[in-house]
Amino acid sequence: MSEVKLNRRLTGKELIVFGLSLMAPITIFTTFGIASEVTNSKVPIAYIFTALALCLTGYCYAQMVKAFPISGSAYTYVYRSVNSKIGFLVGWALLTSYALLPMINYLVAAIFLHSILPQIPYGFWIILLILLNTLINIKGTKMASWVNTLLLAYSFLVVIIFSILSIKYVVTDQAVSSLFTLTPMLGSGFEFSAIIAGASLLCFSYLGFDSITTLAEEVIEPEKTVPRAIYAVIGIGTFTFVAVSYFATLVQPSYLGFTNLDSAAVELVAMVGGNLFVSFFLAGTLIGCFASGLASQASASRVLYAMGRDGMLPKIFASLSPKYQTPVFNLLLIAGISLLSFVMTLTLATSFINFGALIAFLFVNISVVFYYFIKKKNRTFVSTIRYLLIPTLGSLFILYLLFNLDMISIIFGLSWGALGVAYLIYLVKIKGMNQISLEFSEEG
């Protein structure tokens, strides 16, 4: 009987849809009010700074997937280029990001649905969403990609309509020339420190480009396809974020004009499109949550699969369905974790996600230095820029963000890390995993 493996069937377009679905571009509206206050209504320029910084990390992900076109993302890169034990701890941290992200999406979606249909219990929506996403993911990445394409199309339709209505709103109220101004970027009240603070906040809007690499083992020609998809997701995301925040700032030039910063997006949508568009917008928010949950569950299951295959987790994590070639056990486990939606708050879950994501970003940058500059000895002038300077700059930016996380994120992140260290000690001391093979071939 032949060994069950992940099949290379995903194309570049499907990979881009996957990354954008997890990123959920429509979530720009979720953070707009708070970001406006932090940046003194200079959100577009903060997004540009964020994109420039994360392009460095995106570049490092692209370099590492060329070397290791397999599942596991940051865990795999650190495991195979730096150290197996450090790789495990990075994977352990990464799990907090991917495993809890579906739960946040279910939580937000359930809150929204319950507010519309209060007669239906809140928990019903959570269970229904978990079941739907799990069944779609079990069927395979092709089906998940098809569903995500439809959901993402609706989200972008909301973004496009908002932009058109915003332009109409501004032009009706002012001259056409008012559409072309640097005020949302560099107007009065510009403070560089505020822009950097905004960039730290908005960094998490880009979570999704990194998840592409978790599917590398299921992509056709991953060495070429995955890097292109990473750059495309960052580019499309940046264009969307900057454009929408620019138009939103033209509509409401000051955050002081919002009644409630948490619901600033709804106020904006009502201003430009009225109640009908508010309903259309809220449906888009719900769809974005569902699509992001679908993609993040798939990502988490592939990280668990890679760790199980390497012996860092019990072998059951490396099992695949003979029928669907998907890690069914892992998908069911993530579904079970998502049931924490009944008891965990958004603040607590977000704290775990922020810490885990930044740890992964940091060590992917470090992996490039270890693999290309130190191990491969690529030290020409150009190679030094590519494999030392760029990842070093990326690492410094991520470290800055780590040090500026709120205390809750740091405390819970370190607590989870301590559990990972305890489990690693068990693996090394009890199971004797001091020597871990780093060899891999797609043929097994």
Disulfide bonds with the S-S distance in Angstrom:
none
